[in-house]
Amino acid sequence: MANMFSSVLGPNSSAVSFMDSIAELPGKRVDDFMEQTQRYRSGEIGTGDQMLQGGANAVGLLTDVPFFVAGEAVSAITPEFIKKGLSQIAEGIKDTEAAQVAMQYMEENPQMMKRIAVLIFQQSPLQK
């Protein structure tokens, strides 16, 4: 994809990078679906997990691009001092006892966390 856009926009254009990111989204969903199908066939996950992941990937195929574009637009117009402030708040939250318990749970239950992320954010964990 970069070759098609880079000939017009230049190889180091941020627009080329943006278009490359958009072009990768559907492929990531298909790859995740195939991975989950393989895990189902090997008996690693059950029918419910396979159906949940398949449904989430189907919804994601429809919503990934609009959400990505909206996120990039918000990021582009957000002043740097607000980004730094939010980063500092996140650092403070990360050090709380509740956050430590949540991170331990996430480490112990990676499949559950992946499902929750897909459902809440309509986004594959494979994305940035």
Secondary structure by P-SEA (a helix, b strand, c coil): caaaaaaccccccaaaaaaaaaaaaaaaaaaaaaaaaaaaaaccccaaaaaaaaaaaaaaaacaaaaaaaaaaaaaaccaaaaaaaaaaaaaaaacaaaaaaaaaaaacaaaaaaaaaaacccccccc
